[in-house]
Every structure is written in C-alpha cells, then in structure tokens.
Amino acid sequence: MSSGLNIKSKGSLDLVSLGALVHRLDPGIIPFRKATECKIHVSGGEFNVAANLSDCFRMNTGIASAIVDYPIGDLIFERVRAMGVKPFFKQFKHNGVNGPNMATVYSDGGYGSRAPFVFYNRSNEAAAQLKPGDFNWNEIFSGGTRWFHSGGIFASLSATTGEVIIEGMKAAKAAGAITSFDLNFRAKLWNIWGGEQKAAEVIDRIVQHVDVLVGNEEDLQKGLGIKGPEVMAKSKLDPTIFFGMIDDVIKKYPQVKVVATTLREVHSTNRHSWSAVAWVNGKTYQAPTAELDIYDRVGGGDGFAAGFIYGLLTNETPEEAVKLGWAHGALLTTYPGDTTMATIDEVKAFAKGGSARIQR
C-alpha cells in the first residue's frame, strides 16, 4: 500500500524546513522563579524536524530562517551547523539594545504531579519580521528538494510569516517537492494578534497547498476550524475521534493525502502512555502503545514528525513510517533538549519492539 504521494527519488536536499529558530532556557525541575542557573537548548518546531532528519536519519536537510548578528545568533548558528543542517538565512543586525532578537522560550521541566510551564520572550523577534521576497526559493530548491516543511508556530508569529509559508509552499510545489505542515496550535502566540479566528483564516490559506498534515484533535479543531465530535473520547489514546474528523478535513482540503498525529496520555509529568496514528491515502494505521519514563517532553511531537517523514521519504509502508515516527518521538523524550540524540539503529530497534516497556 503506497502513501499516494509522488515523492522524487533524489534531490540535493531531502527536506527544507521554514520556521523560527529559538533558544530555550531550561532550569530543569526548578521553577523559573527559584532558578539560579539553566541549560540552553536550540530549537524551533520546524527546525527540529530538519535537525532530527539530518542528525539521526542521515538525510540532507536545510532550514530557511532569520538569524541575528549577535552572540545569541552565533550560539544558535553553531548548533544548526552541529546538527548538519544547511542554513538559508536572512541576516538581521542587532542594535545592541533592543533587537531585533532571537526568541527566547522559558520552560521548566516540572516533576511528578507538577506540570512543566512554558512562556516566551518573543519581543522584536527577527523571524516575525520575515516577509515574502526575503528568500530566493528558486536558488534554495535549485539542486532538487524532495520535501518542504513548515508549521503553525511560525505561522502564528506575525501577519507576514503565514505569507512567507504560502510563498514557500507554492515554490516547493513548482519544484516538485512534497509539502507538509505541522499545525502546532499555540493559543498564546495567536492571541497576541487575532486569536482563533485569525489562526483559522491564515492556516486555511496555507493548508490549500499542503500534501501532509500533522496535528491532533485540538489542532484540527482550532487550527482548521473543523468541528469537534459530540462525544468525548474514553481515553487520550483512542484514535476514533481523530479518525472521525478526517472526513471533514479531506472534504475541505481534498489534495491532502496524509494526516498524522501522536497520542499521549499524561499520567504524571514523567510518566506518559504514547502512541501515534496516521490516515494515509484513505487507510488508517496505528503504532503500538509504549509506557514512557519522560526526561524532557519538549520536542517529542517533532521527533514523531521527523521519523514519520523519514519513513515516507524512504518508501517504507505507511504502517512502518508511523512506527518509525512513534519510536523516534519516544526516544526523544529520554534526552535533554528539543532535538535528537538517537541513532537510526536505536530507532529501528524500538520500532520493531526492542523496548522492555512495549505493550502489545
């Protein structure tokens, strides 16, 4: 059974992502109001997918983003290089006082019954200033690009970022690339300039150019304005409601061939049940359920997206692609930071059931 996607067999880049690069300050289990030190992780919902595909899955990837000429920009650039991702950057100069800045995400890890807490400083963020015309897409796609990815976090940053995504998607389609979009609905970011109504308007225009959608029930409801079900799911791991919404998604966006999401039941901050599902070209697929001991949950969804896209790019069956995404996302929650530290062999072993914690 194929994915129904017409994926190019070769190109100089397997995937190009478009999105904001951020640095996340992480004081571990200490809440920020009591923190005395923190780790710095380089991240970005869209970047993470490119970084994971490059570092774990050994694919050739690129990132189109904004970078600021100051030490934080240098720190982020160094991490992009370390993950083997090719940069396509619009450069901004920092004025030494108030920007433009590389965004800061603050997030403690929580512990046990105390949930993690995330907040931002995205004031005067360089990536929010990106606008159509800032990237030479013909040049970026010139050697052949097989897949183009962006997401709802970048779309939510300003009135111009969604337009950049649409411009990139159109250029990617013209260049023969598959397009994917991770809805990643973040209410805090959209609320600054228009809330759910604006989100649905912007995302609607983007998704008209998309082949592969990643997003859970809430993402589909709030990001796409698809009406939720009358009944509540018995469990967060029950995919019937998600699958029940697919018909409405496909009615609205008939060109979409694939819709996938992770399923997560949070028992405590450090204990999750974890699965994943996909609707691929009219058929449904589900990964097993694993009981995870979580070290750092941030980035698990991007870990799933990367493994899933890898499976599709390498002509695995849809079922195998879902398992690869599920396995990589699970492993990602065992490392500090937002990007992968796994090897492809570890992912494949986990996907086959090489974990003591899998329940069949």
N, C-alpha and C positions, 0 to 999 in steps of 0.2 A: 504494500500500500504506500503510495507516494504522498508527499506533502501537498502536491498540487502547485508547488512553487517552481518557477522556471529559473533555477539558480545557475549562474555562469560557472563553468567548471574551473576557470582560472582568471586571475587578475593580480596585479602587483599588490593590491590590498584586499584582504578578505573582508574587512569591515572598517568603516569610518563612523565614529560617533560625533555628534554635535551636542555640546552642552557646557555648563559652567564648571570650572574647576574650583574646589573649595578646600580649606583646611579645617579639620575637625579637632577641637581641643577636648581631651578626654582625661578627666581626673580619676578614672577607674570607678570604684564603688563609692567614692566620696562625693556627696552633693557639691555643686559648684560653690554654694555659699560658705562651705567649710574647707574648700580645696586649698592646698598650698603648692601643688605642682600638677602638671598634666603632660600627657603624651600628645604629639601632633601627628595626625593621620591625614594623608592627602586623599581626596575623594571627589565625588560628583556622580550622581546617579547614572549619567550617560557615559562618563569617563570610565567608571568601574567596569562596565561591560567590555570596553576595548582593552583595559588593563588585564582583566581576567583571561580574555581570549588570547592575549599575547603571552602572558607570563605562565599560565598553567597549560593552555591548549596549543601553544607554539604557533599561533596564527599571526599573520601580518596585519596590524591594525593601526589606525590613525585617530587623532582627536582634533576636531575643529573647535577652538575656544578662544577666550580672551586671556591674555597674560599681562601682568603689570610689572614694569621695570623697577622693582624694589626688592628688598631681601625676602619678603614672603613669596613674591612671584618666583624668585630664584629657587627657593626651597621646593615649591610646587613643581617647577620645571625639572628639577633634579629627579623628583620621584616619577614624573612622566617618563623621563629617559630610562630610569632604573627598571620600569615595567616594560620597556621595549616598545612603547607606543610612539608613532611618528607624529610630531606636532605640526599643526596648521594653525598658527596663532595670529590673531590681530593684536598688535602690541599697543599698550597704553603706558603713558608716562605718569609716575606718581609725583604729586606736587610737594611731598614732604610733610604735609599737614593732614589733609582730609581726603586724599584719594586721587584718582579712583582706586578702589581696593579690590583685593581678592577676598571673597566672602569667608566669614568665619562661622562655623557651626559648633555649638557647645553641646556636649551630650555626656552626662554621667552614665555609668553602666547599670545603675540600680542594683538591687540584690534581693533574692528571695521574694518576699511579698512586696518589696518596694520597686515600682516600675522605673525604667530609665526615663530621663526627662531631656527633651531636645528643645533648644531655642537658638536663635540666629543673630548675627550682626551682618546684614547684607546691605548696609547703607553705602550709597555711592559705589555699588559693585560694578566692576568693569564689564562683566558678562551681560549685565542687564542693559548695557548701552549698545550691545551688538545689534546691527540692523542690516536689512537686505543690501547687498553690494559690498559687504565687508570681507566676504570670502570669494576667491576665484574658484568656483566649483569645477569649471572645465579643467583647470590645472590639477585640482585635488583628485578628480576622477580620471585623469588622462591615461594613467597606466592600466586602467581597468579596476573597478571596485565591485566586489560581489554583493556587498550588503551595506546598507546605510541605516544608522540607528539614532533615535533621539527620544526625548521623554517629556513628561508633564512638569518636571521640576524646572527645566529650562524654559518651557512654555509659560510658566507662571511668573517669571521674573519681571517682565515689563510688557508694554504694548508692542514693542518691536521684536521680541525674541520669538514669538509664535510665527511672525512673518519670515524670520530667518529660517525657521524649520521648514515652512512651506516652500520657500525658495530652494532649500537644500534637497527636499523630497522630490520636487519637480526635476531638478538637475540629476538626481540619482536615478530616477525612473528613465530619464532620457539616456542616461549612460548604461542602462540595462541592469541596474542593481535592484535587489530586493530591499524593501523598506520596512522597518519595524519601529514601533512606538510603545514605550512603557508609560502607561497613564499616570502612575505615581502621583495620585491626587494629594496635594498638601494644602489643607484649608488655610493654614496660617499665611502661606505665600500668596494665594489668590485673594484672600480677604483684604489685602493692602490696597488693591486697585480694581475691585469689581465683584469679588466673591464668586459664588457658584454659577450665577447666570453668565458672567463674562467667561468663566472657565469653559462652560459648555459651548459657548459661541466659538471661542478660539480653537478648542480641541476638535469640534465638529469639522472645521475647515482643514485642520491638519489630517484627520483620520481618513478623509476622502482620498488621500494619496498613499495610504498605508496597506501593506500586504499582511503583516504580522502584528497582532496586538498583544501586549502583556498587561494584565490588570485583574484585580479581584472584584468581588461583587460591588464593594463600595466605589471603586474606581469606575466601574461601568455605570453605576447609578449617577454619581456626582460629576464624573468627567464627561460622560457621553449623554447624560440626561436620559438614560434608559430606566424605565420604571422598574422598581424592585418588586419582588414577589409578595403575594398576600400572606404566605405562610413563612414562619421563621424556620431556619434550618435547625435540626435537632443538635447538630454539632458543627463546629467550625471546619471539621474535616469532611463534611458531607457535601459532595460536589453538585448535588442535583439542582440546587437553586442557581448556581453559576451556569451550569449547562442549560437550565431553563431560560436564562436570559440571552443565550447566544442567538436564538432565532431572531430576537428583536435587533441585536447588533448587526446580523447579516442582512436583515431587511433594510436597515438604514445604510449599511456600507457593504453592498454586495461584492465588492472586489476583495474584501478581507478573506484570506484563506485559512488563517490560523489565529486562535485566541488561546492564551495560556495563562496560568496563574499558580502561585504557591498556595497551599492550605496550611494554616498554622493554628494550633490550639495552644494557648498560653496557660500552662498550669501554674507556673511561677516565672519570675524573670529568668531563672537559669534552667528551666525545665519546659521544653516545648514538644508537642507532637507535631510532626512535619510531613507533609505530603505535597504533591503537585499534580495538576491536571492540564490537559490540553484538548481543544477541539481542533481537529486538523482535517480540512477538506471534507467536512461532513461526518467524520467519525470522532468518537471520544476515547481518550486514553488517560490512565491514572497510574501514578507511581505508587509504590508501597508506602506504608507509614513507618517512620522511624521515631523513636523516643530520643530526643537530643538533650545533652547537657550543654547549655549555652555558655560560651565565654564572652562573646561580643556579638549581639544580634544584628548590628548595623551592617548592611551590605548583603544579607542573605538572599534577598529578592533579586539583586543584580547578579549574584552568584548563580542563581537559577537561570536567569535570562541568558547569561554567557554560555553555560553548559548546554542549554536547550538550542541556542543558535548554532553552537559548535556541531551538535548532532545533525541539525538540518543542513549545515554547510558541507558536512562530510557524508551526506546521503545515508545516514542511519535511518532506520524505520522511525516513524513518529513515536512509537512506544519507547524505543531506545533513547531518542532525543529527550523525552520527558524525564526518563530515569537519569540520564547524564546531568541534566539541569538540577534535578532534585538532589542527586549525590553531591554535586559541587556546591550547591547552596548550603547543604547540611554541613559539609566540611568547613565552609567559610565562616560559619558561626562559632567554630572552635578556635579561631585565630583572633588576635587583637587587630584592630583596624578594619578598613572597609573593603580592601582588595585581597585577592587570593594569596595564599601561601602553599596551596596544594600542588601536587604533581598530577599529571594526566593519568598515571598508573594508579594512584590512590583513588582518583575519581572513578575510574573504570572498575576497580575492585569493589568500591562501595556500591556502585550501580548494580553490580552482579549479586550483591548481598553479602559483601565481605565485612559486615559490621555485626558485632555481638548484639546490637540493640534492635535489629530489624524484626518487625512482627509481620508475618505473612498472613 
